[in-house]
């Protein structure tokens, strides 16, 4: 089977430190508190994760605390055995916030549209709202 794929690239700015954003992406309790999506994260290279109410699973390929995360990532809607690559890099902004460089590589073409919106709506916008609320209510 030949699979047509696309890449999703997004940049999001979050009013939080790199450590806070990294923790939100690698600590299941924090991720759940922000998104309402159940997750099981082990956060060590080579370990598996399950996320988004068991619809997403995969393996951590590489992690550098507060810097980047690389995952072999799959959604239950993908063809059996198909994994994509998610690379998330965190850079510090001058105002103390964090810029997220998100690249989701090899997304099956038929899933690229809704996944692009999913990342924006169900992850990054919730992170943004959460950290903005924390900043305005110290």
N, C-alpha and C positions, 0 to 999 in steps of 0.2 A: 504494500500500500504506500503510495506516495502522498505525503501530507503537505499541503500548502500552509505556510505559517506567516505570522506577522510579529512585529515587535511592538511593545507598548513602552513609550518613554514619557515620564512625567517628572516635573520638578515642583516640589511643594515646599513652602516656607512655613515653619512652625515656631511659635513664640515659646520655645523651651530649649533647654541645653541639649547637647548631643547625648549626654548620659540619660536624660529623661526620655528622649525619643527612642534611643536604643533599648532602654528598659521596657518601654511600651510595646516594642516589636518582639521582644524575647522573653518577657515574663507573662505567662498566661493569665495571671490574676489582674495585672495592669491592663493587658489587652482586652480582657473581658469587661473591666470597669469602664473602659473608653468606648468599646464597640458593641458590647452586649453579645458578642459572639464567643461561644465556648471554645477553648483551645487547650492543647497539651503540648507544651514546649519543653524540650530538654536542653537546648541551647549550648550544645557542644558539637564540634565538627564530627560528622559521621552518625549523629543521632537523628532520630526521626521526630517529626512534629505532626500533629493533627490540629486542624483549625476550622473555624467558621462552621461550628456545629457539625463537625465530621465530614464536611463536603470537600475539604482541602487536606492534602497530606503530602509528605515528602521528607527530604533529608537535608540537614545542614551540611553544606560542602565546605564552607569557610566562614569563620566569624572573627572579627577583631573588635573587641569591646569598644563601644562608642564611635566606631569608625565605619564598619561595613558588615553586611550580611550577604551570603550567597547561598541560595537554596535550589535544590532540585524540587520542583513544585508541580503538583497536579491537582486538578479539580475532578470531582466525580463525573462530570459531564464529558470529560475527554475520553478518547478511545482507550481501551484497556492498555495499561503499560506505558502510556505516553506521559512524559514529564517535560516540563519547561524549565528554564533557568530564570531565577529572580535574583537580581543584583541590586542591593540598596546601599548607597553610599551617603554618609552624613558629613556635611561640612558646616563649620561654625560661621555664623554671619556676624557682621560688625556689631549689631545690636544685641548680641548674645543669643539670638535664636538659632535655629538649625535649618539648613537647606537639605531636603531629601532629594537625591538623584536616584530615581527609580527606573530600572530597565527590566522589563519582562520579555525574555527572548524565546522565540520559538512557539508562540501561542498559536494553536490551530486556528486557521483563518476564520472558521465559522464561529469562534468564540471571542475573537478580538474585540468586537464592538461592545458587547455587554460587559466583558472583563475590564475594558478601559473605563467604562462608567462605574463599575463596581469599585475599583480601586479609588476613584475620585470620591464617590458618594459614601461608600460603606467603610472606608478606612481613612483616607487623608482628610476629608471634611470633618469626620468625627474627631480625629486627632486635633485638628485646628480648633474646633469648638471647645474641646476639653481643655486644651492648654490656654486658650484665650480666657476662658472662665476662671481658671486657676490664677492667671496673671491679674485679672481684674478684681478678684476676691482673695487677697493674700492672707 
